[in-house]
Amino acid sequence: MPESFGQRLGRLRALHGWTQQALADRLALSRVAISHFEMGLATPSERTVILLAGLFRLEPHELVADTFYPEGKSLRLPSVAPRYSEVELQLALCARDLAWCERLPAARTETLLYWQTNLEQLHRNCVDLHERQLIQAMLAQLS
């Protein structure tokens, strides 16, 4: 028997260890909106489903499959969703550049300064606690 979309959302949220507020912050929604989705009082828009799918590292159709999500909305979902945040991308690029610096020591000072500046700015603008911790860890590596 299919589960409701709200039940799936609540289960995935709990698996990630997120509160409703933490999930709402990641989506720029209210905690009440998340609560309404989970209780089946509201149906998330296609945009919200795409964002949720990305957060849970799923494709949009995987997220709504075998749920009671409206078929008409489901048909309008794209096949793929972005799965990584800007912070994750920047940290991966920084790690790549640091690996190159081991091979090209002459570029190390300039590269460290570049990433120090960019990661500090990213840290100031980041609202996600986990991502802020990841940025802090990379900044520590740069020191």
Number of C-alpha atoms within 10 A of each C-alpha: 5 9 13 18 23 23 15 17 22 19 13 16 19 12 10 11 11 13 14 18 17 18 20 17 14 13 14 11 14 15 16 12 17 24 18 15 19 22 16 16 12 13 20 20 12 16 12 15 23 23 20 25 22 19 21 17 15 18 23 25 19 13 21 23 15 14 17 14 19 11 11 8 14 16 11 10 18 13 11 14 19 15 16 12 12 11 18 14 11 16 19 12 13 21 15 11 16 20 12 14 17 11 10 10 11 10 14 17 10 11 17 19 12 12 21 18 12 13 21 14 11 17 20 9 10 15 13 14 11 10 18 18 12 15 21 15 11 17 18 10 11 14 7
